[in-house]
Amino acid sequence: MFTGLVEDTAPLASIVPYDAAASQVVLTLQSPAIAEGTHVGDSIAVNGCCLTVTSIGTDGQLTFHLLSETLSRTNLGSQQPGALLNLERALPANGRLGGHFVQGHVDCVSQILALEPHGNDHRLEIAIPPQFLHLVIEKGSLTVNGISLTIAEIKDESVVIWIIPHTFEKTNLHTLRPGDKVNLEFDVLAKYMERLTKFRATC
């Protein structure tokens, strides 16, 4: 379980095939801040995707194995070396829930429609696939590349989010442009409510 509060950003060092079919890859990055106190087998949210640490090297090097399911459902497989990735360690049992409940289970990849400055803030507009529009509400939470953000406006096929300077500077949002693809995770409470409602309707 995560909170959507990014602890560090780190450039992608490498992403290389693990098998001949390239259905699995090994992703490596370097983050001394995240590596400190981390052990092999721990969970780290990388751009909002929960990954398992498979090895820890010198100078904070972290390695993860990505399977075809992860590659097909997230933007990690399309990242190039040097791309900045958002990182968050799993929430400890005695930790503060500063964002919202984030599972690290990416629901879809979608496109940035607009990212433009407005004074000191930035207006971010992201396309929402039709099958997920019912899971967003005004003032509700949406996880974007692992960042817990608040929805300010819902449009016919997109949502608008306002980004404060701290969030813009301390995450990889400042490296993104319109047209870029981001990982989205919708509120788990909304997904459970949808499932329970459908189940009751069939009883």
HELIX and SHEET records of a PDB file:
HELIX    1   1 PRO A   32  ALA A   35  1                                   4    
HELIX    2   2 THR A   58  GLY A   60  5                                   3    
HELIX    3   3 SER A   68  ARG A   73  1                                   6    
HELIX    4   4 LEU A   76  SER A   78  5                                   3    
HELIX    5   5 PRO A  130  LEU A  135  5                                   6    
HELIX    6   6 PRO A  165  LYS A  170  1                                   6    
HELIX    7   7 ASN A  172  THR A  175  5                                   4    
HELIX    8   8 VAL A  188  THR A  202  1                                  15    
SHEET    1   A 7 ASP A   8  PRO A  17  0                                        
SHEET    2   A 7 VAL A  25  GLN A  30 -1                                        
SHEET    3   A 7 GLN A  61  LEU A  66 -1                                        
SHEET    4   A 7 CYS A  49  ILE A  56 -1                                        
SHEET    5   A 7 SER A  43  VAL A  46 -1                                        
SHEET    6   A 7 LEU A  84  ARG A  89 -1                                        
SHEET    7   A 7 ASP A   8  PRO A  17 -1                                        
SHEET    1   B 7 CYS A 108  HIS A 118  0                                        
SHEET    2   B 7 ASP A 121  ALA A 127 -1                                        
SHEET    3   B 7 SER A 158  ILE A 163 -1                                        
SHEET    4   B 7 ILE A 147  ILE A 154 -1                                        
SHEET    5   B 7 SER A 141  VAL A 144 -1                                        
SHEET    6   B 7 LYS A 181  PHE A 186 -1                                        
SHEET    7   B 7 CYS A 108  HIS A 118 -1                                        
END                                                                             
